[in-house]
């Protein structure tokens, strides 16, 4: 029998490091060269058309259909000059990835020749078949019509000779079938109310928008070894595998010298990313062996989300050129760090102000504390929805250990800001904003020192931590579409600011001065949201008990967490800001629950297949060798010597038998539980059945298989082991 593990190992030996050829000595020479950015638009568009597009980008104005033909013609001219032959509407369906249908620019003529053609109608709208995309009950299978519509706020780009036009994707009946539509709606809602609130502090502010800086973690594995692991191919994770004697316990991989093969891959990844205008800035080794991270500088959230989806595509395509496979699963290997995608979220204005940057004078810090109090209140009121936004089968395995935050949503602020909020809480409302003798100029409050940008330490166990001028949402999984947590954060913030403005305006109407009214409401919010703040170790059992006392949820599994999507409270929040209606929210619940069920179902089937068809035959084959050897010893040794020398072999034979028997029984029980779960029609009951009745067998089956890995001859074992997968050659 061919041992594919050793064939794969041989293929990893003496890999040649691919020479990366830079298109130019300077990144700035080719940065954004494959994007239809503002500089390109200015070159290819008429002045009139350019002004129209910029108004659409900056102010959200509609583009007249008369202008779209000009834009489409210019876009086609630029793209064909770059070698593009096709175009596509590029969108984010509810699969979590991206989708595209390519059409050629070519248009046949009557004389047997052809020309390149691209009309405005093709730019602004297309009709891809929507029947095979998940809709969560919004559409029947036989209702196929769906529409993609151009999003001018995100630049078009070229990949593999295809012009990709970022679009939204909606049903014939108008409901969103994607992640971008609610994201754009949430940005609009936040802008409208955020601008009104910011005018309390600066009348010149005309726009408020969220920024995002994501940090993408991932694992690299040699492609030959990947191909020898059916579980990695089919599930993205290892369902079996005993821990390596050495993995991350020495902390020698983190920020270490980057492996030459990995570095060559990273260099080409950066080149392709920079061509597409993805502002990758950072690359480094992460904590676990063969784990890495890349991160860009901050961008407006819609563009940042598109760029992250593009980056995940590039990770896959570029890695293949270097004989790697990128693993984006949140927990591909048991016992070592999983991978997240930290979402660094902040709010900015058109006047150049970061609303989450503490200032150096009373006015700036008053604004900062007011916005901060609203964020705390928003998170406190919607912590279950925030947890639901990052729920997935993969993330369930990651949350709560190995530097990943727990499922309990809390906010870390740091000692300095916590002290400031505690002092505000204890202040009398009247005359609180009077100037003080304290020259620090923080909030005008006595005894409150100036808040500095870098005086807040980091808490790696906190799911939502303030880190100087932004909040780091650490609980997002590495494979997630970042639009999901972002449109939730944007919407709950828009909702909270709406309440804030109403509360402040009410006090002003009652005769209170504006600043005193703001202070009173801010103080109340600080007190009311205090339970969401936690500065300690979020992994501790003490915190779990304390969080329960505070009334915070602890939904450790996806089926528990997802319920927040269809609650009346959530529906009210989203509908009141025209981000999503009840039907769209319930659809997302259905889709996410169905995806969870299918993920667990696939893992169960893969686990059963490998255990029964790969592991057990190998274990029995080795056991038979031992039996033959033991019988041979009995033939050549006297009984006393035989008993003494064969004790270990007989014990190993017994252990193998016990594990083989246990695996067969457990797999049979798991298959039976899966069959029962499959007969359940209600999606919620089915999700809980998979979680409670099928998933519960995974650890026990794995434990037996991993014990066999230590007992069976290394040359017989059919799967590449952790010590081989985790260390790049």
N, C-alpha and C positions, 0 to 999 in steps of 0.2 A: 504493500500500500504506500503510495506517495505521501510523504509528510510535507504538506504545504507550508507548515511553519518553518521548516528548515530550508525549503526552496525560497521562501520569502526572506529569510535571514541572509542567505547567500546573495540575494539581489540587492541587499542594503550595503554590502561590503564594498569598499573602495568606490563609493559614489563620486563622480566628478562634480566639483563645484561649478555650477553654470556661471559663465562670465556675463555679468550684467553690463550692457552697453548703454550709457547715458546719452540721451538725444542732444544734450548740450552740457557744457561745464557748469552753467548756472541754471538752477531750478526756475528762476524767474523768466528765463527765455522760453520755456515751454509750458509754464503753469497756465492752466485754463485753455490750452490750445485746442481742446476738443469740446469746448462749450460755447454755446451761442450767448456769450455774456454781454455786458453793457458796452464794452469796447468794440466788440464785433458788431453789435446792433447799430452802434453809431456809424460804423463804416459802411454797412450794407443797407441800412434803412434810410428813407427820406427823413428830413427833419420833422415833418408832420407825424409820420408813423412812429418815429423814435419817441417823441413827446407823448403820444397816446399810450405806448407800451409802458413808459416810465410812470405815467399817471395810474395805470392799472396796477403796477407793482407797488408804488408808494401809497396810493390813496384808495385802491380797490375799485377804480372806475371801470366800467364795462368798455370793451373794445368794439367799436362799430364794425359791422361785417364788411363795410367798404374798405376798411383799412387792413383787414385780415388777409386779403389777397396779396397786398404789398408785402406784408410780413412773411407770408408763406413763400412767396417768390424769393425774397431775400434769404430766408432760411434754407431753401433748396439750393440756391446759388452757393452759399457758404458750405453747405454739407457736401455737395457734389465736388466742389473744389478740394475738399478734404478726403475725397475718395468714397463717399457714401453712395450706395446704390439703392437703399431701401429706407423706409421710414416706419415708425411704429408709435402708437400711443402707449406709454409706459405707466403702469398704474400699480396700486397696492391692494389687491383683492384680499378677502378675509381669510385666505390661506396663511397669511403672515409673511409671505415672500412677495415677489413682484411678478408681473405678467406682461406679455407683449405679443402682438400679432403683426408680422412684417408685411408691408406692401412695397412693391417696387415703384420707383419714380418713373419707370419707363411707361410711355403711352404710345401704342402702335399708330402709324399713319396709313392712309389708304394706298400710298405708293410703295408699301412694303418696308419702309423705314420706320424709325421711332424717334421720339423726343423725350427728354426728361420733363415731367410736369408735376406740380404740387399746388393745389388750389387752397384758398382760405377755408373752404368748407371742410376739407380733409384735415386741416390744422386744428380747427376749433372743436370738431366733434366727429366721433366714429361710433360704430355700433357693433362691438364684439359680441359673440354669443355668450350670454350670461348664465345659461342653463347648468353648466358643469362647475361653476364656482359656488362655494358655500354661501347660502343666503339665510340660513336659520329660519326658514319658513316664510321669508318675505316673498319668494317666488316659488311657484310650482315648477317641477322639473320640465314640464312641457312649455313653460313660458320662458322663452329664450332671450327676449329682447333686453339689452342693457346698453347704457351710453357712457362713453368716455368723453370728457370735456377738458380742454386745454387749461392748465394752471400756469399763467404767465409769470407768477412770482418765483417759479423755480426754473432755472435756465435749461433749455434743451441741450443735449449732448450727443456725442457719437461714440458708439461702441461697436467694434467688429463691422465696420462699413454700414452701420445702420443709424440713422438719425432717430434718437429717442426723445419723445415729447412728453414731459411729465403731465399727467392728467388725473382727474378724479374719475370715479366709476360709480354710476348710480343706476337704479332699476328704472324700468319703463314708468313705474308709478311714482318715482321721485325719491324713494328711500336710498340711503347710501349703502353701497355694497363693498366699501373699501375702508381703509384707515385714514386716507388723506382728507376726505370730505369732512368728517367730524373734527379733524385737526384744524382745517382752515376755518371752520365755523367757530371753534373754540378760540382761535387767535383773534377773530373779529369781535367776539363777545368780550374778551379780555381787554382788547384795545378800546372799545367803546366806553365801558365803565371805568377802566383804569385811567383813561384820559380825564374823565370827569373828576375822579378822586384826586388825581395829581394836580389839578388846577387849584385845589385847596392850598397847595404849596408853591406852585409856579404857574402863572396864567399863560406862559408862553408854550407850555407843553401841548402838542397837538396829536401825539401818537404814543402809545405804549405797546411794546411787543416783547414776547418771551424769547430768550436766547437759550441755546443748548450746546453744551460741550460733552460729547459722549466719549467714554473710554472703553474700547472693545478688547475684551480678553478672548483668547482662543488657544487651542492646543494644535501642535503639528505632530503628525505621525508619518513615518515612511509609508509611501503608497503601497509597496509590496506587502508590508506587514498588515496594513489596513485591509488589503484584499484577501488576506488569509484569516480575517476575523469576520464571520458572517454577522455577528451581533453588531459590530461597528458599521457594516454596510447597511444593515436593515433598520437599525435603531439609533445610530449615532453615538452609542455608548457601549461599554463592555458589560454584559449581563453576568459574566463570570470573570474571575481573575484574582489570584491571591496577591496580597500586597508584596511589593519588592522589599528585599532586606534594607535597601537604601532607596529613599525617595526624596521627600522634602525636609526631613527632620534636621538636617544640618544647615538649612537656610542658605545653601551655597549656590543656588541657582538664581535667586532673586537679585536683580540688577547686576548679574554676573556678565562675564564676557560672552557675547552672543556667538553661538555655533556658526561656523563659516557657511554651511549650507543654508541655515536659517537666515543668516544675514543677507545672503545673495537673494533669497526669496523676498525679504523685507525691502531690499533696495528696488527690485523690480515692481513690487507692490506700490511703493511710494511714487515711482515714476508714472505708473498708470493712473494712480490716484490724483497726482498733481496735474496731469493732462486734463483730467475731468474736473479740476477746480476743487477737489477735496483737500482741505488744508491740513493734511497730516503733519504733525509737528514732533510727536514723541514715539519712540519705539524702545522696548526694553524686555528683558526676561522677567516673567512673573514668578510667583512663589514655587509652584509645582514644576518638576522637570518637564521639559518640552512645552511649557505654557508661556505665552507671550502676550504683550499688550501693545496696541497702537492707539493714539489719540490725536485729534485735530485741535485747532484753535476754535473758539466759539463762533457760532453763526446763528442767524435767525432760525427759529426752531423748525420751520417747514423745510428750509434748505438743508439743515442739519439732518433731519429725518431721511430725506432723499439720499443724502450723501452716505448715511450709514447703510441704507439698503444697497447702494451701489458698492460700498466697501465690502459688504459680505459677499456680493457677487464676485468681486475682484479677488478676495481671499481664496475663493474656490477655484477660479480659472487660473490665476497666476501660480498657485501652489502646485497645480498639476504639471506645469512646465519644469518644476524643480523636484519632481518625483515625491511630492508631499501630498497629504490629504489634511485639510483643515477641519478640526472638530469644533463646532460651535455649540454642541450640547452643553447644558449647564453642569452636568456631572458625568463626563465620559469615563472617569476612573474613580472607583471607590477608594476612600481612605486618604485622598489628597485633595487639595483645593479644587473647587469647582470654578466655573467661569461666569462672570457677570458682565454687565454693561452699565457702568456707573453713569447716570444721567445728571450732569451738572446744569441745573436750571436756574435762570435768573430773569429779571425783568429790566428792560431798558426803555428810554424815551428818545424821541426825535431830537431832543436837546443835548444828547450825548451823556445822559446821566444813567448810571446803573442804580436802580432803586434799592438794591441789596448791598450797596457799598456804604458803610458808615461814614459820615462826614466829619469835618473838623470844626464845624460851627453849629450853633443851636438849631438853625433852620434845617440844615441837612440831616442832622441826627433825629430831629423831631419827625421828619418825613420817613427816615429809615425805620425808626421804632414803630411808626404807624403801619407801614407796610408789613413789617415783621409780625406785629400783633395779628394782622389779618391772615397771614400765612399760617400762623399757629392755630388760629381759630378755624380756618378752612380744613387743615389736616385733622384737627381734633373732631370736627363734625363729620368728617368723611373718611375716617381711617379704614373702615371696612371696604369702601370703594377703592381706595388706593391699593389695598392688599389685593383686591380682585383684579386690578389692572395689570399685575405682574404674575398672575397665577398661571401655572402650567405644570405638566407632569415632570418636566425636567427641572424646573425651578423648585418644586417641592423637595427634590433630593438635595438641592444646594443650600437652601435657606436654613440658617440656624447652626452652622458649623464651618470650621476651616475658613475663618475670616469673612464668611458671608453673614449678613444681618439676619435676625430671626424673622418669623412671620408676624410678630407683634410690631405694629407700626408705632414708632415713637420719634420724637425730634430731639436732636442733640444741638445745643447752642454754645456750650463752653462756659467756663467759670465766669469770665468777664461779663458777657451779656446776660447770663442768668442772674448775676448779682445786680445788674442794672434793672432788670425786670422786677426782681424782688423789691428793690427800693421804690420803684414806681408804684408797685402794689401797695406799699405801706404809706404812700404820700396822701395828704388831704387833697381833694380835688380843687378846691378854691385856691387861686393864686399860685398854682403849681408851676405855671409858666413864667412867673416873674423872674427877672434877671437876678442872678445870684452873685455873691462875691467870689465864688469859685471861678477862676480864670480858665478852666479847662475848656469851656465852651461846648460841652457835650450836648445836653438837652436844655441847658439853663437850669437844671435841677441841682441843688446843693449836694455835695458829697458823691457825685457820680463822675468818675474819671472819663477822659476821652476814650472813645471806642476806636481802637486801631485795627487796621486791616488784618494783620497777622497775629493778633494776640489770642486767637481761638485755636486750641489744639484740635486734633482730629480724633474721632472715635470710630474705629473700624467695625465695631459691632452695631453701630446705629444705622437703621435703614434710611433715615432722612436727616442728614447732618449739615449744619451751617459751617461753611469752611472759608469764611472771610468776606466774600462778596457774592456768594451763591449758595444754593442748597444742593448737596450731593445725594441724589436718590440712588442708594447703593443696592437696592433690592431687585433691580431690573435684571432679567436673565440675559445671557450672552446671545441667545438666538432670537430674542424678541424684536419685533418691529417697534421702534421707539415711539412711534406715533401713539400707541395705546396708553402708556403712562403719561405722555405729554398732553394729550387732549383731556385726560382726566384732571391733571394738575391745573391746566389752563381754565377748565370749566368751573372747578370748585373755587378757584381764586376769583373768577368773574362773579360767581354767585355770592361769595363772601363780601367782595367789595360793594356789591349792590346793597346788601344789608347794611354795610358800614356807612355808605352815603346816606341811606334812609335814616339811620340812627343819628348821624351827625346833623343832618338837615332838620330833623325833628327838634333837637335841642336848640339849634340856632333860631328856629321859629318861636321857641319858648322864651327867647331873650338872652341866651348865653352867647358870649363871644365865640367866634369860629374856633380859635385855638383852644379855648377852654372846653368847647363841645367835643373837639377831636380828642383832647386828653382824657375826658371822662369816658368816652367810648373805648379808647385804646386801653385804659386801665381796666375796664370791665372785661374786655376780651382777654387780656393777660391773665386775669383771675380765672375766667371761665375755661380757658384752654390749658390751665396749668398741668392737668393730668397727662397731657400728651408729651410733656417735656421729661426727659430722663438723661442723666449725665453719666450713669454708671455702666457696668458690664451687662449688655443686653443678652448675653448667653446664660447668665446665672439663673439658677432655680429661684432665687430670691426675687428676681425681676418678674418672672412668670407669675409668682404669687402676688406681687405688688401690682402688676398690670391688671390682674383679675379684680383686685380690690378697687382699682380705679375705673373699672368698667370697660377696659380696652379689650378688643377681640384678639383671639389667638387661633386663627384658622390655619392649621398646619397642612391641610390638603386642599387641592384645587376645588373639589366638589363643595366643600364648606365655603370657600372664599367666594365662589362665583355667584352665590345667592344675592350679593349686594348689587349686581347688575340689574336685577329686575325688581328691586324693592321700590315701593311708592316714593320713598325719600329720594332715591337716585333719579327716578323718572321725573320728579318735580324739578330737580336741579338742572337736568339736561334739557327738558322741554321749555323751561322758563327762559333759556338763553338760545333757543333754536339750534342747539347743537345736535341732538338726537331725540327722536320721539320714542314712545313706549315700544312700538313695534320694532324699531331698530335696536333698542337695548335688549329686548327679549331675544331678538335674532342673534345678537352677540353672545348672549348666555347659551343659547342652543349650540352655536358653532363651537364655542370654547369647551363646552361640556362634551360634545361629540368628539372633538379632537382629543380631549383627555382620554375618553373611553377607547378610542382607536389606538392611541399611543400605548396604553396599558395592555390592550388586546394584542398588539403586534409584539410587544416585549414578552408577553406570556407565551405566545406561539414560538417566538425565536428561542426563548429559554427552554421550552419543552423539546423543540427540535434538536438543539445542540446537545442537551442533556441526554436524550434518548438515542440519538443517531450518531453522536460523536464521542461524548464522554463515556457513556456506559460501555460501548464496545471496546474502547481503548482500555478502560479499567479492567474489564473482564479478560481481555487479551493479556494484560500484564499479570493479572491474578493467575491465569492458567500457566504462565511461565513459572511463577513461584511454586505452583502446585507440582508441576513437572520436576522442578528443581528439588522440592522437598521430598518427593517420591524417590528421586535418584539418590539423595542423601541417605534415605532409609535403606536403600539397597546396598550401600557401600559402607555404612557405619554401624557399629554396634548400637543397641537400643539406648544405652546410657549416654553415649556421645551424641547420638541423634537428637535425643530430647534436649540436650544442652545447647547444641548448635542450631537447631531448627526453631527454637522458641521465638526468635524475632520474626522469622519468615512466616510462621504460623499466625503470629499476632497481626502482621501486616495483611495476610490473607483474610483474617477475620475482620479487620477494620475496613478493608475494601468491600467485603460482602455487606457489612452494615451500611456503608455509605451508598452502595449500589441499590440495596433494597430500599433505603430511605428515599433516595432520589426518585425511584420508580413510583413509590407510593405517593410522594408529594406531587409529582408531575400529574399523575392520574387524578388526584384530588383537585389540583388546580384546573385541569382540563374540564372536569365535571362542574366546578364552580363557574367556569367561563361559559359553558353551555347553558347553565341556568341563567346567568346574567344576560346572555344574548337573547333570551326569550322575553325579557322585560321590555315593554314598549315605552313606558314613561322615561324620558331622558334623565331626569333627576334621580329616580330610583336606580336606573341602570348605572349611572355614574357612581353612586354610593356602593352599589353591588360590586363594581369593579375595584373600587378603593378598599372596601372592607372584606370582601370574600375572595377576590382573585389576587390582588396585590399582596395580601398577607402571606402568601406562600413564597414570594420572591426571595426573601432573606434566608429562609431555611433551605431552599433548594441550592442557593448560591453557597451557603456555608458547607454543605456536603460536597459540592463540586470542587470548591476551593481546597477542601481538606484532601480530596483525591489528587489534586494537582501536586501536593507535597509528597504523596505516597507513590504515584506512578512514575515509572522510568521517564526521565526528561526527554529521551529520544522518541518516545511513543506519544507524548502529549500533543494533541492535534492543534492547539491554539497558541499563537505567540503570547508569551507571558509578559507581565507588567515590566519586568526588568529589561525586556527587549523593546516594548512599546514606548516606554517613557524616556529612553535615553537615545538621542539622535546620534547617528554615525556619519 
